[in-house]
């Protein structure tokens, strides 16, 4: 926590909020405008984008896994050669 000097000392936590704030102060602190529901076409596009992102993450994870497996295999081979 850090203290900020204003007219009063206020304790600010990690989220930038006063730990002593009352509910209505927090509720009005970060007001978010309501969003309209998506059209079916927009929802489909968003869904496809999320699927694409998910597949890209899975592909990156799999490539890393295979790199690690190859590295471990080459280390095991090197250790085997050093032992003989």
HTML snippet that shows the backbone in 3Dmol.js (N, CA, C, O; Angstrom):
<script src="https://3Dmol.org/build/3Dmol-min.js"></script>
<div id="view" style="width:600px;height:400px;position:relative"></div>
<script>
const pdb = `
ATOM      1  N   UNK A   1       0.838  -1.180   0.000  1.00  0.00           N
ATOM      2  CA  UNK A   1       0.000   0.000   0.000  1.00  0.00           C
ATOM      3  C   UNK A   1       0.882   1.242   0.000  1.00  0.00           C
ATOM      4  O   UNK A   1       1.974   1.240   0.569  1.00  0.00           O
ATOM      5  N   UNK A   2       0.413   2.271  -0.625  1.00  0.00           N
ATOM      6  CA  UNK A   2       1.135   3.531  -0.590  1.00  0.00           C
ATOM      7  C   UNK A   2       0.185   4.622  -0.121  1.00  0.00           C
ATOM      8  O   UNK A   2      -1.035   4.496  -0.226  1.00  0.00           O
ATOM      9  N   UNK A   3       0.751   5.663   0.383  1.00  0.00           N
ATOM     10  CA  UNK A   3      -0.071   6.776   0.846  1.00  0.00           C
ATOM     11  C   UNK A   3       0.061   7.927  -0.141  1.00  0.00           C
ATOM     12  O   UNK A   3       1.154   8.231  -0.619  1.00  0.00           O
ATOM     13  N   UNK A   4      -1.064   8.560  -0.440  1.00  0.00           N
ATOM     14  CA  UNK A   4      -1.093   9.681  -1.361  1.00  0.00           C
ATOM     15  C   UNK A   4      -1.514  10.912  -0.579  1.00  0.00           C
ATOM     16  O   UNK A   4      -2.481  10.877   0.182  1.00  0.00           O
ATOM     17  N   UNK A   5      -0.787  11.991  -0.770  1.00  0.00           N
ATOM     18  CA  UNK A   5      -1.114  13.229  -0.049  1.00  0.00           C
ATOM     19  C   UNK A   5      -2.104  14.042  -0.867  1.00  0.00           C
ATOM     20  O   UNK A   5      -1.774  14.531  -1.947  1.00  0.00           O
ATOM     21  N   UNK A   6      -3.288  14.179  -0.361  1.00  0.00           N
ATOM     22  CA  UNK A   6      -4.289  15.091  -0.929  1.00  0.00           C
ATOM     23  C   UNK A   6      -4.652  16.019   0.221  1.00  0.00           C
ATOM     24  O   UNK A   6      -3.781  16.405   1.001  1.00  0.00           O
ATOM     25  N   UNK A   7      -5.885  16.371   0.334  1.00  0.00           N
ATOM     26  CA  UNK A   7      -6.273  17.162   1.494  1.00  0.00           C
ATOM     27  C   UNK A   7      -6.217  16.287   2.737  1.00  0.00           C
ATOM     28  O   UNK A   7      -6.012  16.788   3.843  1.00  0.00           O
ATOM     29  N   UNK A   8      -6.398  14.982   2.561  1.00  0.00           N
ATOM     30  CA  UNK A   8      -6.299  14.012   3.645  1.00  0.00           C
ATOM     31  C   UNK A   8      -5.353  12.905   3.193  1.00  0.00           C
ATOM     32  O   UNK A   8      -5.115  12.743   1.996  1.00  0.00           O
ATOM     33  N   UNK A   9      -4.815  12.148   4.137  1.00  0.00           N
ATOM     34  CA  UNK A   9      -4.027  10.970   3.764  1.00  0.00           C
ATOM     35  C   UNK A   9      -4.992   9.863   3.388  1.00  0.00           C
ATOM     36  O   UNK A   9      -5.930   9.563   4.127  1.00  0.00           O
ATOM     37  N   UNK A  10      -4.759   9.263   2.243  1.00  0.00           N
ATOM     38  CA  UNK A  10      -5.623   8.188   1.751  1.00  0.00           C
ATOM     39  C   UNK A  10      -4.742   6.981   1.490  1.00  0.00           C
ATOM     40  O   UNK A  10      -3.683   7.110   0.877  1.00  0.00           O
ATOM     41  N   UNK A  11      -5.159   5.820   1.942  1.00  0.00           N
ATOM     42  CA  UNK A  11      -4.409   4.609   1.661  1.00  0.00           C
ATOM     43  C   UNK A  11      -4.905   4.030   0.350  1.00  0.00           C
ATOM     44  O   UNK A  11      -6.100   3.787   0.178  1.00  0.00           O
ATOM     45  N   UNK A  12      -3.975   3.807  -0.578  1.00  0.00           N
ATOM     46  CA  UNK A  12      -4.305   3.259  -1.882  1.00  0.00           C
ATOM     47  C   UNK A  12      -3.768   1.834  -1.945  1.00  0.00           C
ATOM     48  O   UNK A  12      -2.590   1.607  -1.669  1.00  0.00           O
ATOM     49  N   UNK A  13      -4.609   0.880  -2.300  1.00  0.00           N
ATOM     50  CA  UNK A  13      -4.151  -0.503  -2.391  1.00  0.00           C
ATOM     51  C   UNK A  13      -3.612  -0.792  -3.785  1.00  0.00           C
ATOM     52  O   UNK A  13      -3.472   0.121  -4.599  1.00  0.00           O
ATOM     53  N   UNK A  14      -3.311  -2.048  -4.064  1.00  0.00           N
ATOM     54  CA  UNK A  14      -2.704  -2.451  -5.338  1.00  0.00           C
ATOM     55  C   UNK A  14      -3.596  -2.135  -6.528  1.00  0.00           C
ATOM     56  O   UNK A  14      -3.085  -1.982  -7.637  1.00  0.00           O
ATOM     57  N   UNK A  15      -4.888  -2.033  -6.347  1.00  0.00           N
ATOM     58  CA  UNK A  15      -5.805  -1.782  -7.451  1.00  0.00           C
ATOM     59  C   UNK A  15      -6.078  -0.304  -7.652  1.00  0.00           C
ATOM     60  O   UNK A  15      -6.879   0.068  -8.510  1.00  0.00           O
ATOM     61  N   UNK A  16      -5.429   0.532  -6.880  1.00  0.00           N
ATOM     62  CA  UNK A  16      -5.623   1.961  -7.026  1.00  0.00           C
ATOM     63  C   UNK A  16      -6.869   2.472  -6.325  1.00  0.00           C
ATOM     64  O   UNK A  16      -7.320   3.586  -6.589  1.00  0.00           O
ATOM     65  N   UNK A  17      -7.428   1.664  -5.431  1.00  0.00           N
ATOM     66  CA  UNK A  17      -8.625   2.089  -4.715  1.00  0.00           C
ATOM     67  C   UNK A  17      -8.289   2.352  -3.261  1.00  0.00           C
ATOM     68  O   UNK A  17      -7.381   1.740  -2.698  1.00  0.00           O
ATOM     69  N   UNK A  18      -9.014   3.248  -2.675  1.00  0.00           N
ATOM     70  CA  UNK A  18      -8.871   3.532  -1.259  1.00  0.00           C
ATOM     71  C   UNK A  18      -9.449   2.344  -0.498  1.00  0.00           C
ATOM     72  O   UNK A  18     -10.600   1.971  -0.722  1.00  0.00           O
ATOM     73  N   UNK A  19      -8.674   1.749   0.390  1.00  0.00           N
ATOM     74  CA  UNK A  19      -9.163   0.586   1.125  1.00  0.00           C
ATOM     75  C   UNK A  19     -10.267   0.953   2.112  1.00  0.00           C
ATOM     76  O   UNK A  19     -10.925   0.076   2.672  1.00  0.00           O
ATOM     77  N   UNK A  20     -10.464   2.244   2.320  1.00  0.00           N
ATOM     78  CA  UNK A  20     -11.502   2.694   3.246  1.00  0.00           C
ATOM     79  C   UNK A  20     -12.715   3.267   2.504  1.00  0.00           C
ATOM     80  O   UNK A  20     -13.564   3.908   3.123  1.00  0.00           O
ATOM     81  N   UNK A  21     -12.809   3.047   1.193  1.00  0.00           N
ATOM     82  CA  UNK A  21     -13.928   3.613   0.427  1.00  0.00           C
ATOM     83  C   UNK A  21     -15.224   2.911   0.780  1.00  0.00           C
ATOM     84  O   UNK A  21     -15.241   1.733   1.139  1.00  0.00           O
ATOM     85  N   UNK A  22     -16.291   3.651   0.670  1.00  0.00           N
ATOM     86  CA  UNK A  22     -17.613   3.089   0.880  1.00  0.00           C
ATOM     87  C   UNK A  22     -18.135   2.537  -0.444  1.00  0.00           C
ATOM     88  O   UNK A  22     -17.590   2.846  -1.504  1.00  0.00           O
ATOM     89  N   UNK A  23     -19.179   1.731  -0.389  1.00  0.00           N
ATOM     90  CA  UNK A  23     -19.664   1.047  -1.581  1.00  0.00           C
ATOM     91  C   UNK A  23     -20.026   2.006  -2.694  1.00  0.00           C
ATOM     92  O   UNK A  23     -19.632   1.778  -3.837  1.00  0.00           O
ATOM     93  N   UNK A  24     -20.760   3.070  -2.411  1.00  0.00           N
ATOM     94  CA  UNK A  24     -21.192   3.969  -3.483  1.00  0.00           C
ATOM     95  C   UNK A  24     -19.996   4.668  -4.126  1.00  0.00           C
ATOM     96  O   UNK A  24     -20.062   5.032  -5.300  1.00  0.00           O
ATOM     97  N   UNK A  25     -18.903   4.864  -3.382  1.00  0.00           N
ATOM     98  CA  UNK A  25     -17.708   5.467  -3.964  1.00  0.00           C
ATOM     99  C   UNK A  25     -17.035   4.503  -4.941  1.00  0.00           C
ATOM    100  O   UNK A  25     -16.533   4.918  -5.986  1.00  0.00           O
ATOM    101  N   UNK A  26     -17.027   3.228  -4.598  1.00  0.00           N
ATOM    102  CA  UNK A  26     -16.439   2.216  -5.482  1.00  0.00           C
ATOM    103  C   UNK A  26     -17.317   2.028  -6.706  1.00  0.00           C
ATOM    104  O   UNK A  26     -16.814   1.926  -7.825  1.00  0.00           O
ATOM    105  N   UNK A  27     -18.629   1.980  -6.500  1.00  0.00           N
ATOM    106  CA  UNK A  27     -19.555   1.756  -7.606  1.00  0.00           C
ATOM    107  C   UNK A  27     -19.461   2.871  -8.641  1.00  0.00           C
ATOM    108  O   UNK A  27     -19.602   2.615  -9.837  1.00  0.00           O
ATOM    109  N   UNK A  28     -19.227   4.095  -8.202  1.00  0.00           N
ATOM    110  CA  UNK A  28     -19.135   5.226  -9.123  1.00  0.00           C
ATOM    111  C   UNK A  28     -17.713   5.470  -9.600  1.00  0.00           C
ATOM    112  O   UNK A  28     -17.491   6.292 -10.489  1.00  0.00           O
ATOM    113  N   UNK A  29     -16.746   4.767  -9.019  1.00  0.00           N
ATOM    114  CA  UNK A  29     -15.340   4.996  -9.339  1.00  0.00           C
ATOM    115  C   UNK A  29     -15.026   4.586 -10.785  1.00  0.00           C
ATOM    116  O   UNK A  29     -14.369   5.339 -11.504  1.00  0.00           O
ATOM    117  N   UNK A  30     -15.474   3.435 -11.211  1.00  0.00           N
ATOM    118  CA  UNK A  30     -15.222   2.933 -12.562  1.00  0.00           C
ATOM    119  C   UNK A  30     -16.563   2.630 -13.224  1.00  0.00           C
ATOM    120  O   UNK A  30     -16.993   1.477 -13.268  1.00  0.00           O
ATOM    121  N   UNK A  31     -17.211   3.649 -13.730  1.00  0.00           N
ATOM    122  CA  UNK A  31     -18.504   3.411 -14.355  1.00  0.00           C
ATOM    123  C   UNK A  31     -18.292   2.852 -15.757  1.00  0.00           C
ATOM    124  O   UNK A  31     -17.475   3.365 -16.522  1.00  0.00           O
ATOM    125  N   UNK A  32     -19.021   1.811 -16.084  1.00  0.00           N
ATOM    126  CA  UNK A  32     -18.932   1.159 -17.380  1.00  0.00           C
ATOM    127  C   UNK A  32     -20.262   1.349 -18.092  1.00  0.00           C
ATOM    128  O   UNK A  32     -21.331   1.089 -17.540  1.00  0.00           O
ATOM    129  N   UNK A  33     -20.166   1.808 -19.325  1.00  0.00           N
ATOM    130  CA  UNK A  33     -21.390   2.023 -20.093  1.00  0.00           C
ATOM    131  C   UNK A  33     -21.975   0.669 -20.494  1.00  0.00           C
ATOM    132  O   UNK A  33     -21.233  -0.241 -20.864  1.00  0.00           O
ATOM    133  N   UNK A  34     -23.283   0.533 -20.422  1.00  0.00           N
ATOM    134  CA  UNK A  34     -23.889  -0.732 -20.833  1.00  0.00           C
ATOM    135  C   UNK A  34     -23.683  -0.963 -22.327  1.00  0.00           C
ATOM    136  O   UNK A  34     -23.672  -0.019 -23.117  1.00  0.00           O
ATOM    137  N   UNK A  35     -23.519  -2.224 -22.700  1.00  0.00           N
ATOM    138  CA  UNK A  35     -23.314  -2.547 -24.109  1.00  0.00           C
ATOM    139  C   UNK A  35     -24.575  -3.178 -24.675  1.00  0.00           C
ATOM    140  O   UNK A  35     -25.336  -3.829 -23.961  1.00  0.00           O
ATOM    141  N   UNK A  36     -24.779  -2.978 -25.954  1.00  0.00           N
ATOM    142  CA  UNK A  36     -25.931  -3.571 -26.627  1.00  0.00           C
ATOM    143  C   UNK A  36     -25.640  -5.042 -26.893  1.00  0.00           C
ATOM    144  O   UNK A  36     -24.479  -5.424 -27.041  1.00  0.00           O
ATOM    145  N   UNK A  37     -26.676  -5.870 -26.957  1.00  0.00           N
ATOM    146  CA  UNK A  37     -26.444  -7.267 -27.317  1.00  0.00           C
ATOM    147  C   UNK A  37     -25.947  -7.358 -28.765  1.00  0.00           C
ATOM    148  O   UNK A  37     -26.325  -6.556 -29.619  1.00  0.00           O
ATOM    149  N   UNK A  38     -25.105  -8.340 -29.013  1.00  0.00           N
ATOM    150  CA  UNK A  38     -24.551  -8.496 -30.356  1.00  0.00           C
ATOM    151  C   UNK A  38     -25.586  -9.109 -31.297  1.00  0.00           C
ATOM    152  O   UNK A  38     -26.461  -9.873 -30.889  1.00  0.00           O
ATOM    153  N   UNK A  39     -25.453  -8.748 -32.561  1.00  0.00           N
ATOM    154  CA  UNK A  39     -26.286  -9.395 -33.576  1.00  0.00           C
ATOM    155  C   UNK A  39     -25.749 -10.809 -33.771  1.00  0.00           C
ATOM    156  O   UNK A  39     -24.607 -11.079 -33.402  1.00  0.00           O
ATOM    157  N   UNK A  40     -26.533 -11.710 -34.335  1.00  0.00           N
ATOM    158  CA  UNK A  40     -26.032 -13.066 -34.570  1.00  0.00           C
ATOM    159  C   UNK A  40     -24.753 -13.082 -35.425  1.00  0.00           C
ATOM    160  O   UNK A  40     -23.861 -13.894 -35.179  1.00  0.00           O
ATOM    161  N   UNK A  41     -24.660 -12.203 -36.413  1.00  0.00           N
ATOM    162  CA  UNK A  41     -23.463 -12.158 -37.256  1.00  0.00           C
ATOM    163  C   UNK A  41     -22.251 -11.713 -36.440  1.00  0.00           C
ATOM    164  O   UNK A  41     -21.168 -12.281 -36.580  1.00  0.00           O
ATOM    165  N   UNK A  42     -22.427 -10.695 -35.583  1.00  0.00           N
ATOM    166  CA  UNK A  42     -21.324 -10.223 -34.747  1.00  0.00           C
ATOM    167  C   UNK A  42     -20.899 -11.296 -33.753  1.00  0.00           C
ATOM    168  O   UNK A  42     -19.709 -11.484 -33.499  1.00  0.00           O
ATOM    169  N   UNK A  43     -21.883 -11.999 -33.191  1.00  0.00           N
ATOM    170  CA  UNK A  43     -21.575 -13.053 -32.236  1.00  0.00           C
ATOM    171  C   UNK A  43     -20.796 -14.175 -32.907  1.00  0.00           C
ATOM    172  O   UNK A  43     -19.870 -14.728 -32.314  1.00  0.00           O
ATOM    173  N   UNK A  44     -21.162 -14.514 -34.137  1.00  0.00           N
ATOM    174  CA  UNK A  44     -20.454 -15.566 -34.867  1.00  0.00           C
ATOM    175  C   UNK A  44     -19.017 -15.150 -35.145  1.00  0.00           C
ATOM    176  O   UNK A  44     -18.097 -15.949 -34.972  1.00  0.00           O
ATOM    177  N   UNK A  45     -18.815 -13.914 -35.570  1.00  0.00           N
ATOM    178  CA  UNK A  45     -17.458 -13.421 -35.843  1.00  0.00           C
ATOM    179  C   UNK A  45     -16.626 -13.437 -34.567  1.00  0.00           C
ATOM    180  O   UNK A  45     -15.471 -13.862 -34.578  1.00  0.00           O
ATOM    181  N   UNK A  46     -17.207 -12.979 -33.483  1.00  0.00           N
ATOM    182  CA  UNK A  46     -16.464 -12.966 -32.216  1.00  0.00           C
ATOM    183  C   UNK A  46     -16.122 -14.379 -31.774  1.00  0.00           C
ATOM    184  O   UNK A  46     -15.017 -14.633 -31.293  1.00  0.00           O
ATOM    185  N   UNK A  47     -17.061 -15.294 -31.935  1.00  0.00           N
ATOM    186  CA  UNK A  47     -16.821 -16.684 -31.574  1.00  0.00           C
ATOM    187  C   UNK A  47     -15.685 -17.274 -32.413  1.00  0.00           C
ATOM    188  O   UNK A  47     -14.814 -17.967 -31.886  1.00  0.00           O
ATOM    189  N   UNK A  48     -15.699 -16.998 -33.713  1.00  0.00           N
ATOM    190  CA  UNK A  48     -14.638 -17.508 -34.586  1.00  0.00           C
ATOM    191  C   UNK A  48     -13.279 -16.900 -34.231  1.00  0.00           C
ATOM    192  O   UNK A  48     -12.260 -17.589 -34.287  1.00  0.00           O
ATOM    193  N   UNK A  49     -13.257 -15.634 -33.870  1.00  0.00           N
ATOM    194  CA  UNK A  49     -12.003 -14.999 -33.455  1.00  0.00           C
ATOM    195  C   UNK A  49     -11.469 -15.633 -32.177  1.00  0.00           C
ATOM    196  O   UNK A  49     -10.268 -15.869 -32.048  1.00  0.00           O
ATOM    197  N   UNK A  50     -12.364 -15.907 -31.236  1.00  0.00           N
ATOM    198  CA  UNK A  50     -11.945 -16.542 -29.990  1.00  0.00           C
ATOM    199  C   UNK A  50     -11.430 -17.948 -30.249  1.00  0.00           C
ATOM    200  O   UNK A  50     -10.447 -18.367 -29.638  1.00  0.00           O
ATOM    201  N   UNK A  51     -12.084 -18.692 -31.156  1.00  0.00           N
ATOM    202  CA  UNK A  51     -11.615 -20.029 -31.508  1.00  0.00           C
ATOM    203  C   UNK A  51     -10.239 -19.964 -32.140  1.00  0.00           C
ATOM    204  O   UNK A  51      -9.375 -20.788 -31.843  1.00  0.00           O
ATOM    205  N   UNK A  52     -10.029 -18.973 -33.020  1.00  0.00           N
ATOM    206  CA  UNK A  52      -8.742 -18.812 -33.694  1.00  0.00           C
ATOM    207  C   UNK A  52      -7.648 -18.530 -32.663  1.00  0.00           C
ATOM    208  O   UNK A  52      -6.564 -19.110 -32.724  1.00  0.00           O
ATOM    209  N   UNK A  53      -7.941 -17.641 -31.724  1.00  0.00           N
ATOM    210  CA  UNK A  53      -6.968 -17.317 -30.691  1.00  0.00           C
ATOM    211  C   UNK A  53      -6.650 -18.542 -29.835  1.00  0.00           C
ATOM    212  O   UNK A  53      -5.495 -18.786 -29.487  1.00  0.00           O
ATOM    213  N   UNK A  54      -7.680 -19.301 -29.503  1.00  0.00           N
ATOM    214  CA  UNK A  54      -7.492 -20.502 -28.696  1.00  0.00           C
ATOM    215  C   UNK A  54      -6.632 -21.531 -29.429  1.00  0.00           C
ATOM    216  O   UNK A  54      -5.747 -22.145 -28.834  1.00  0.00           O
ATOM    217  N   UNK A  55      -6.895 -21.711 -30.710  1.00  0.00           N
ATOM    218  CA  UNK A  55      -6.117 -22.667 -31.509  1.00  0.00           C
ATOM    219  C   UNK A  55      -4.673 -22.195 -31.634  1.00  0.00           C
ATOM    220  O   UNK A  55      -3.750 -23.007 -31.562  1.00  0.00           O
ATOM    221  N   UNK A  56      -4.463 -20.882 -31.822  1.00  0.00           N
ATOM    222  CA  UNK A  56      -3.097 -20.359 -31.904  1.00  0.00           C
ATOM    223  C   UNK A  56      -2.335 -20.601 -30.611  1.00  0.00           C
ATOM    224  O   UNK A  56      -1.161 -20.970 -30.642  1.00  0.00           O
ATOM    225  N   UNK A  57      -2.997 -20.394 -29.462  1.00  0.00           N
ATOM    226  CA  UNK A  57      -2.342 -20.650 -28.173  1.00  0.00           C
ATOM    227  C   UNK A  57      -2.005 -22.127 -28.035  1.00  0.00           C
ATOM    228  O   UNK A  57      -0.912 -22.476 -27.589  1.00  0.00           O
ATOM    229  N   UNK A  58      -2.942 -23.001 -28.417  1.00  0.00           N
ATOM    230  CA  UNK A  58      -2.695 -24.439 -28.325  1.00  0.00           C
ATOM    231  C   UNK A  58      -1.536 -24.852 -29.233  1.00  0.00           C
ATOM    232  O   UNK A  58      -0.723 -25.697 -28.856  1.00  0.00           O
ATOM    233  N   UNK A  59      -1.456 -24.261 -30.423  1.00  0.00           N
ATOM    234  CA  UNK A  59      -0.367 -24.554 -31.352  1.00  0.00           C
ATOM    235  C   UNK A  59       0.974 -24.123 -30.772  1.00  0.00           C
ATOM    236  O   UNK A  59       1.950 -24.867 -30.857  1.00  0.00           O
ATOM    237  N   UNK A  60       1.034 -22.934 -30.184  1.00  0.00           N
ATOM    238  CA  UNK A  60       2.275 -22.462 -29.567  1.00  0.00           C
ATOM    239  C   UNK A  60       2.699 -23.376 -28.424  1.00  0.00           C
ATOM    240  O   UNK A  60       3.882 -23.688 -28.288  1.00  0.00           O
ATOM    241  N   UNK A  61       1.754 -23.803 -27.609  1.00  0.00           N
ATOM    242  CA  UNK A  61       2.057 -24.683 -26.483  1.00  0.00           C
ATOM    243  C   UNK A  61       2.580 -26.019 -26.985  1.00  0.00           C
ATOM    244  O   UNK A  61       3.544 -26.555 -26.438  1.00  0.00           O
ATOM    245  N   UNK A  62       1.955 -26.556 -28.018  1.00  0.00           N
ATOM    246  CA  UNK A  62       2.388 -27.846 -28.566  1.00  0.00           C
ATOM    247  C   UNK A  62       3.782 -27.740 -29.169  1.00  0.00           C
ATOM    248  O   UNK A  62       4.598 -28.645 -28.992  1.00  0.00           O
ATOM    249  N   UNK A  63       4.069 -26.656 -29.876  1.00  0.00           N
ATOM    250  CA  UNK A  63       5.413 -26.475 -30.444  1.00  0.00           C
ATOM    251  C   UNK A  63       6.463 -26.397 -29.342  1.00  0.00           C
ATOM    252  O   UNK A  63       7.533 -26.994 -29.461  1.00  0.00           O
ATOM    253  N   UNK A  64       6.166 -25.671 -28.279  1.00  0.00           N
ATOM    254  CA  UNK A  64       7.095 -25.587 -27.158  1.00  0.00           C
ATOM    255  C   UNK A  64       7.297 -26.953 -26.519  1.00  0.00           C
ATOM    256  O   UNK A  64       8.420 -27.323 -26.174  1.00  0.00           O
ATOM    257  N   UNK A  65       6.202 -27.705 -26.362  1.00  0.00           N
ATOM    258  CA  UNK A  65       6.289 -29.034 -25.766  1.00  0.00           C
ATOM    259  C   UNK A  65       7.192 -29.931 -26.598  1.00  0.00           C
ATOM    260  O   UNK A  65       8.023 -30.660 -26.056  1.00  0.00           O
ATOM    261  N   UNK A  66       7.023 -29.876 -27.939  1.00  0.00           N
ATOM    262  CA  UNK A  66       7.841 -30.709 -28.817  1.00  0.00           C
ATOM    263  C   UNK A  66       9.308 -30.277 -28.783  1.00  0.00           C
ATOM    264  O   UNK A  66      10.199 -31.125 -28.818  1.00  0.00           O
ATOM    265  N   UNK A  67       9.571 -28.964 -28.716  1.00  0.00           N
ATOM    266  CA  UNK A  67      10.957 -28.483 -28.602  1.00  0.00           C
ATOM    267  C   UNK A  67      11.613 -29.011 -27.335  1.00  0.00           C
ATOM    268  O   UNK A  67      12.763 -29.452 -27.352  1.00  0.00           O
ATOM    269  N   UNK A  68      10.871 -28.960 -26.240  1.00  0.00           N
ATOM    270  CA  UNK A  68      11.399 -29.442 -24.963  1.00  0.00           C
ATOM    271  C   UNK A  68      11.662 -30.940 -25.032  1.00  0.00           C
ATOM    272  O   UNK A  68      12.683 -31.421 -24.540  1.00  0.00           O
ATOM    273  N   UNK A  69      10.732 -31.679 -25.648  1.00  0.00           N
ATOM    274  CA  UNK A  69      10.910 -33.124 -25.777  1.00  0.00           C
ATOM    275  C   UNK A  69      12.152 -33.444 -26.607  1.00  0.00           C
ATOM    276  O   UNK A  69      12.909 -34.347 -26.254  1.00  0.00           O
ATOM    277  N   UNK A  70      12.374 -32.709 -27.714  1.00  0.00           N
ATOM    278  CA  UNK A  70      13.572 -32.931 -28.535  1.00  0.00           C
ATOM    279  C   UNK A  70      14.834 -32.604 -27.758  1.00  0.00           C
ATOM    280  O   UNK A  70      15.820 -33.335 -27.841  1.00  0.00           O
ATOM    281  N   UNK A  71      14.813 -31.515 -27.005  1.00  0.00           N
ATOM    282  CA  UNK A  71      15.974 -31.131 -26.211  1.00  0.00           C
ATOM    283  C   UNK A  71      16.269 -32.175 -25.137  1.00  0.00           C
ATOM    284  O   UNK A  71      17.427 -32.521 -24.904  1.00  0.00           O
ATOM    285  N   UNK A  72      15.223 -32.674 -24.485  1.00  0.00           N
ATOM    286  CA  UNK A  72      15.420 -33.695 -23.460  1.00  0.00           C
ATOM    287  C   UNK A  72      15.978 -34.973 -24.081  1.00  0.00           C
ATOM    288  O   UNK A  72      16.826 -35.640 -23.487  1.00  0.00           O
ATOM    289  N   UNK A  73      15.498 -35.312 -25.280  1.00  0.00           N
ATOM    290  CA  UNK A  73      15.980 -36.509 -25.966  1.00  0.00           C
ATOM    291  C   UNK A  73      17.461 -36.361 -26.330  1.00  0.00           C
ATOM    292  O   UNK A  73      18.238 -37.301 -26.161  1.00  0.00           O
ATOM    293  N   UNK A  74      17.851 -35.186 -26.828  1.00  0.00           N
ATOM    294  CA  UNK A  74      19.259 -34.980 -27.183  1.00  0.00           C
ATOM    295  C   UNK A  74      20.138 -34.974 -25.927  1.00  0.00           C
ATOM    296  O   UNK A  74      21.269 -35.458 -25.972  1.00  0.00           O
ATOM    297  N   UNK A  75      19.642 -34.439 -24.814  1.00  0.00           N
ATOM    298  CA  UNK A  75      20.379 -34.501 -23.565  1.00  0.00           C
ATOM    299  C   UNK A  75      20.552 -35.936 -23.084  1.00  0.00           C
ATOM    300  O   UNK A  75      21.623 -36.319 -22.614  1.00  0.00           O
ATOM    301  N   UNK A  76      19.501 -36.715 -23.204  1.00  0.00           N
ATOM    302  CA  UNK A  76      19.573 -38.117 -22.792  1.00  0.00           C
ATOM    303  C   UNK A  76      20.592 -38.858 -23.655  1.00  0.00           C
ATOM    304  O   UNK A  76      21.355 -39.679 -23.145  1.00  0.00           O
ATOM    305  N   UNK A  77      20.611 -38.575 -24.960  1.00  0.00           N
ATOM    306  CA  UNK A  77      21.585 -39.204 -25.860  1.00  0.00           C
ATOM    307  C   UNK A  77      22.992 -38.786 -25.487  1.00  0.00           C
ATOM    308  O   UNK A  77      23.895 -39.623 -25.466  1.00  0.00           O
ATOM    309  N   UNK A  78      23.200 -37.511 -25.190  1.00  0.00           N
ATOM    310  CA  UNK A  78      24.522 -37.023 -24.828  1.00  0.00           C
ATOM    311  C   UNK A  78      24.978 -37.656 -23.517  1.00  0.00           C
ATOM    312  O   UNK A  78      26.142 -38.032 -23.384  1.00  0.00           O
ATOM    313  N   UNK A  79      24.079 -37.778 -22.556  1.00  0.00           N
ATOM    314  CA  UNK A  79      24.430 -38.427 -21.300  1.00  0.00           C
ATOM    315  C   UNK A  79      24.779 -39.890 -21.505  1.00  0.00           C
ATOM    316  O   UNK A  79      25.677 -40.426 -20.856  1.00  0.00           O
ATOM    317  N   UNK A  80      24.059 -40.527 -22.416  1.00  0.00           N
ATOM    318  CA  UNK A  80      24.309 -41.946 -22.710  1.00  0.00           C
ATOM    319  C   UNK A  80      25.693 -42.102 -23.330  1.00  0.00           C
ATOM    320  O   UNK A  80      26.426 -43.027 -22.983  1.00  0.00           O
ATOM    321  N   UNK A  81      26.059 -41.196 -24.253  1.00  0.00           N
ATOM    322  CA  UNK A  81      27.377 -41.248 -24.886  1.00  0.00           C
ATOM    323  C   UNK A  81      28.486 -40.952 -23.873  1.00  0.00           C
ATOM    324  O   UNK A  81      29.556 -41.556 -23.933  1.00  0.00           O
ATOM    325  N   UNK A  82      28.235 -40.033 -22.950  1.00  0.00           N
ATOM    326  CA  UNK A  82      29.233 -39.689 -21.946  1.00  0.00           C
ATOM    327  C   UNK A  82      29.437 -40.845 -20.959  1.00  0.00           C
ATOM    328  O   UNK A  82      30.541 -41.033 -20.448  1.00  0.00           O
ATOM    329  N   UNK A  83      28.400 -41.605 -20.695  1.00  0.00           N
ATOM    330  CA  UNK A  83      28.476 -42.717 -19.739  1.00  0.00           C
ATOM    331  C   UNK A  83      29.240 -43.897 -20.305  1.00  0.00           C
ATOM    332  O   UNK A  83      29.830 -44.670 -19.551  1.00  0.00           O
ATOM    333  N   UNK A  84      29.241 -44.050 -21.639  1.00  0.00           N
ATOM    334  CA  UNK A  84      29.935 -45.215 -22.225  1.00  0.00           C
ATOM    335  C   UNK A  84      31.359 -44.947 -22.528  1.00  0.00           C
ATOM    336  O   UNK A  84      32.062 -45.829 -23.020  1.00  0.00           O
TER     337      UNK A  84
END
`;
const viewer = $3Dmol.createViewer("view");
viewer.addModel(pdb, "pdb");
viewer.setStyle({}, {cartoon: {color: "spectrum"}});
viewer.zoomTo();
viewer.render();
</script>
